[in-house]
Each structure stands twice: as structure tokens, then as C-alpha cells.
Amino acid sequence: MSITPVSPGSVEMPKEVARAVDLLFDRKAVEVTLLDLRGISSATDWFIVAGGTSDTHVGAIADAVVDGLKQDGVRPINVEGQRDARWVLIDYFDFVVHVFHPAAREFYQLERLWGDAPTHVLAAAGAEG
């Protein structure tokens, strides 16, 4: 796991995953983390875990990801949690975006649950290290 935040460009990932990460940073998501689940999970290849600072922020981040990827022709299979905006799960089959309110992220601890996955803490462009 990269503890020191790294630039998304320094991590090899599919272009749709990279686009989702860019959209997260465009909406000021915090603690953006990429988990590589290839070979670990049969459900998906990548988890992107990010945080918002409030329910409103979480909802805005999730909306930005869905709308931005839709403009690129990438549509989610399912979106859950948008109404309450405590934990929004956006499933794109090959990757899943999780946007958490801080309390929900602390409670569920997905990064710890998938602790055997290669993990990268990401930083917005120009903010790494």
C-alpha cells in the first residue's frame, strides 16, 4: 500500500477508472483510495473509495461521477444510497466507486476489509507527496 499519496498518473489503471478518479478530485473528494481487486474478487476488478465532508458533498461527488462518465458513454449498472448520501455505491461492473460520509467510512472500513488488495492513496494533481 502506498501510504504517501501518489499521483493517479503514477498508477496503472483503466481509462474509465482514471476518469472516475479525476471526477472525484474535480468535486474535491477527500482521501481517495484505489484498491486493485484483480485476482482477489470475482465481483469486480477495482474499488475506488473516496470521502465527502457532508451528506450534500457526498451526493454532489456521486452525481458528478455518474454524470461525467455518462458523458463519456460509460453508464453504471446500479447506483445505491444516493438519497441518503451517507454511502453512495456506483457499480460499473469492472469497477465500483464508493463515496462515503466520514462517519460511514470509519464504520465500514472497506480498505481494512480488503486489506490484502494492492492499495494506493491518491492525491489530486500537484498535491502529491
C-alpha positions in Angstrom: 0.0 0.0 0.0 1.2 3.5 -0.8 0.9 5.4 2.4 2.2 8.6 0.9 -0.4 10.0 -1.6 0.7 9.5 -5.2 -0.4 11.0 -8.4 -3.2 9.0 -10.2 -0.9 9.1 -13.3 1.7 7.0 -11.5 -0.7 4.1 -11.0 -1.6 1.9 -13.9 -5.4 1.7 -14.2 -8.1 1.5 -17.0 -9.0 4.8 -18.6 -12.6 4.7 -17.1 -11.2 4.2 -13.6 -8.8 7.1 -14.2 -11.6 9.3 -15.4 -13.7 8.5 -12.3 -10.7 9.4 -10.1 -10.4 12.8 -12.0 -14.1 13.4 -11.5 -13.8 12.7 -7.7 -10.9 15.2 -7.4 -12.9 17.8 -9.5 -15.5 17.7 -6.8 -12.9 17.9 -4.0 -13.4 14.4 -2.8 -11.0 13.6 0.1 -8.9 10.5 1.0 -9.3 9.0 -2.5 -8.0 5.4 -2.4 -7.7 2.8 -5.2 -7.9 -0.9 -4.4 -6.8 -3.3 -7.1 -9.0 -6.4 -6.6 -8.0 -8.2 -9.8 -7.3 -11.8 -8.8 -8.8 -11.2 -5.3 -12.5 -10.7 -6.1 -14.7 -12.2 -8.7 -17.2 -9.4 -8.3 -15.1 -6.5 -9.7 -11.6 -5.5 -10.6 -11.3 -2.1 -8.8 -12.7 -0.3 -5.8 -12.3 3.5 -5.7 -13.1 4.7 -2.2 -13.5 8.4 -1.6 -14.9 10.7 1.0 -17.1 13.8 1.2 -17.3 16.2 4.1 -21.1 16.2 4.4 -24.2 14.4 3.0 -24.6 17.2 0.5 -20.9 16.9 -0.6 -21.2 13.1 -0.9 -24.3 13.4 -3.1 -22.6 16.1 -5.3 -19.5 14.0 -5.7 -21.5 10.9 -6.7 -23.7 12.9 -9.1 -20.5 14.3 -10.7 -19.0 10.8 -11.2 -22.3 9.4 -12.7 -22.9 12.5 -15.0 -19.2 12.8 -16.1 -18.8 9.1 -17.0 -22.2 9.2 -18.7 -20.9 12.0 -21.0 -18.1 9.6 -21.9 -20.7 6.8 -22.7 -20.0 4.9 -19.5 -23.2 4.1 -17.6 -23.5 2.5 -14.2 -25.2 -0.9 -13.7 -26.5 0.3 -10.4 -26.3 3.2 -8.0 -27.3 2.8 -4.4 -27.5 5.2 -1.5 -27.9 8.5 -3.4 -31.0 9.6 -1.5 -29.4 9.4 2.0 -25.9 10.2 0.7 -24.1 8.6 3.6 -22.5 5.9 1.4 -23.1 6.0 -2.3 -22.1 2.9 -4.2 -21.8 3.3 -8.0 -21.3 0.0 -9.8 -19.7 -0.1 -13.2 -19.2 -3.8 -13.2 -15.4 -3.7 -13.8 -15.0 -1.1 -11.1 -17.1 0.3 -8.2 -17.0 3.8 -6.8 -17.7 4.2 -3.1 -18.3 7.7 -1.8 -18.6 7.9 2.0 -19.6 10.4 4.6 -16.7 10.4 7.2 -18.7 8.6 9.8 -19.9 5.9 7.4 -16.4 5.4 6.1 -15.0 5.0 9.6 -17.7 2.5 10.4 -17.4 0.2 7.3 -13.6 0.5 6.8 -13.6 -1.0 3.3 -9.9 -0.5 3.0 -9.3 -2.7 6.0 -11.8 -5.3 4.9 -9.9 -5.6 1.6 -6.5 -5.3 3.3 -4.9 -7.9 1.0 -5.6 -5.8 -2.1 -2.8 -3.6 -3.6 -3.9 -0.2 -2.4 -2.9 3.3 -3.5 -3.8 6.5 -1.7 -4.2 9.1 -4.4 -3.6 12.8 -4.5 -5.0 15.5 -6.8 -2.6 16.6 -9.5 0.1 18.8 -8.0 -0.7 17.8 -4.4 1.2 14.5 -4.1 4.0 13.8 -1.7 
